[in-house]
Amino acid sequence: MPIDKVIINASPLILLFNSDLSFYKCSASLGIQTIGTGSLLVLAKKKKIINSVEQSLIKLKNSGMWISDTVIQLLKESAGE
């Protein structure tokens, strides 16, 4: 299973980016917490890493990622937009 990117920061946070369902199942079996792309964007907004969840979601959608308008609205609300 290829991993597109690995980020390790000063805390014990490790992010592995992969959209494969088997990745999520493997992570769960190892007790590793996973979050989706939308939740990651909300977290990035709260940490002031990005300015807008909506703009980031629109860029992803325009790049070919399928995201419903309902999900976009829910994520915007979660981010306080």
Sequence and secondary structure as in RCSB ss.txt:
>XXXX:A:sequence
MPIDKVIINASPLILLFNSDLSFYKCSASLGIQTIGTGSLLVLAKKKKIINSVEQSLIKLKNSGMWISDTVIQLL
KESAGE
>XXXX:A:secstr
   SEEEE SSS EEEE   HHHHHHHHHTT     HHHHHHHHHHTTS S HHHHHHHHHHTT    HHHHHHH
HHHTT 
